[in-house]
Amino acid sequence: MGTAVIHRPYFLPWLGYFTKLVHADTFIVQDNFIFTKRLFIDRARITNSNGQPSFISLKTGENYNKLCNQIYFNASNIFKIIETVRHAYVKAPYFEEFFEVFSELLISSADKSTNLAEFDIELIEGLLNILDTHKPNIIMSSDIISDNESPHTEKIIELCRKTHNNTIIIGGGGGLTEFEEQRLLDSGISILIQDFKRIHPKYYQYRRSIEGFIPCQSVIDCIFNEGIDFTKKIIEDTKYLPEIYKRSLR
């Protein structure tokens, strides 16, 4: 039995997303769960050329009540996103080292993908490889369950059972509000909490040297400003080890 992260696919996610993945045996991608705009499935937060937090977004349309693996994005704005990132980070310390790698990753991931979920996961896998860190076994939830009518908690239990995992890692924000934690515990599933946002590390941000640090940016913000090795050290740091959920001790 192992430890799983069960999460929707995010576009160029933040450091906290990766700090969960490096401590998991399995990453179950919720590709057949409902797509929700204004999360981070189709957008990522960067520090723009004016030093302000800003979003880079994929063209996905509204897509109400569609699943993540039913969303087909317009790849034509990939080059616009690349240009936006170039303008934002052109003076960052590690721009020359990372920009070409980043651009090639976006283009190749778009070429390999048939839907938004696949594209996001191609990027995440690519970034894990670039960071040369632990990569969990990645499984699409659509390969395990097809029932989209069951309550969310029941789907989590089934995903754990069918992938032989008895522990899940969740974030310290609203993660516990998405399911019935006691139902999970009663089913023999332990819960680990990783409250990365509460202890988010500060790092150098070229555009924010006067205004002050902005947390919760895309992982690429850290890489452009501090480099690949530094970013790897953050996500592997033992201070971000998930902690057992207190009620699971009862």
Buried (B, 14 or more C-beta within 10 A) or exposed (E): EBBBBBBBBBBBBBBBBBBBBBBBBBBBBBBBBBBEEEEBBBBBBBBBBEBEBBBBBBEBEEBEEBBBBBBBBEBEBBEEBBEBBBEBBEEBBBBEBBBEEBBEBBBEBBEEBEBBBBBBBBBBBBBBEBBEBBBBEBBBBBEBBEEEEEEEBBBBBBBBBBBEBBBBBBBBEEBBEEBBBEBBBEBEBBBBBBBBBEEBBEBEBBBBEEEEBBBBBBBBBBBBBBBBEBBBBBBBEEEBEBEEBEEBEE
